[in-house]
Amino acid sequence: MDINKVRAERNKMFQHDPYGFFTIFVDHDKKLIRVEFYEPLRGDVLVPAAPNVKNSRLVRIIEGATAEEVRHTVCRLGLLSRLEHAAYLGSELAKAELALKYEVEYEQDKEIIIRK
């Protein structure tokens, strides 16, 4: 059996999820991961190409103690339509959980720094 080996690479043609987007925060006082879900003001697609809170509306706030709790809730609510978006969200939630656990700052799309 032949096995096809593929070199992993970053996707340069990311497409925004037409369902909306998430902003992720860590609340160290409450020991929670907080996720806000925004949907586009127009029902078709996010416009412009870079969605932001000005052209969207906040429709859900999800809070959980772990990335797994938040991830399962997002999936149960059907807030994702693209696999890339689900993978991205999973990565960011894992970083948020680590930031919560190690009491370090978390900023979405930024590297977290954990010092020993």
N, C-alpha and C positions, 0 to 999 in steps of 0.2 A: 504494500500500500504506500503510495506517494503522499508525503506530507508537505503541504505548501507553507513555506516560512515567509512571513511578511514583516518588513521593517515598519515599526510603529512610527507615526509622525503626527504632528499637530495638524488639526483641520484648519486650513486657511480660509475656508468658505463657510464659516459658521452662519447659520440662519436662525433668526429669532423664532421662538415658539409663538405661533399665532394665538395661543390661549392666554399668554401673558408672561410675566416675569416675577422673580422673587428678590426681596432684599433680606439679608440675614444679619442678625445681631446676636450678641452674647450678653445676657444679663447676669453678671457675676453676683449681684446681691440676691437675686431670686434663684440663682443656679439653674437657669433655663436658657435654651436656644429659642430665639424668637424669629419667626419667618413671616414676612408680610408678602401677600400675593396681590399683584396688580394686574388688571386686565385692561386691554386697549379701550379707549373711549369709543372708537368705532368698532363694530362687531366683526370686521373682516380680518385685518392684519394689523400688526403694530406699525405705526407710522410716526416718525421717520424710522430709518433702519436701526438707529440706536434708541431703544425705548427708554423712557424716563418717567418719573412721577408726574410730570407736567402734561403728558399726553396719555395718561392712564389713570385708572381709579383704583384705590385700595378696596378690595372686596373680602379678604380673609386675613386673619392673624392666627397663626398656629404657634403654640408654645409647647415645648417638651423638654424633658431632662436629657434625652439622648438623641443622637442623629437618627437612630433606628426608629424611635417613636415618631419623629417629625417626618421622616421619609415614608413610613407606612401610612401616615395620615394624608400626606400629599397625594400618594397613589390612590388611596381609598376615595378621596374627594375628586379624583380625575382632573387634576390641575396641570397635567403635562400631556403634550401630544407628540413630542419629539424625543427619540432615544438620546440624542446628544445632550438635550436639556436635562434629562433624568440623570445621565452620567455626571454632568457638571454639578448639578444640585447635590448629588451624593458626595462628591469630592469636597464641596464647600461645607456641607453639614459635618463631615468627618473632621475637617479643620476646626470648625466651630466647637465641636465636642472636645477636641484636644485643648483648645484655648480655655474652655470652661474647666476642664479637669486640672490643667496646670496653671490656672489663674494668670494667663497672659492675654494680651490684647488680641482682638480679632477684628480684621477689616476685610470685608468681602473682596475677593480677587487679589488679595495680597498674601504674601508668604507669612506664616506665623513663626515666631522665634521662641524656642523653648530652651532656656539655659538651665544647666544642672547646678 
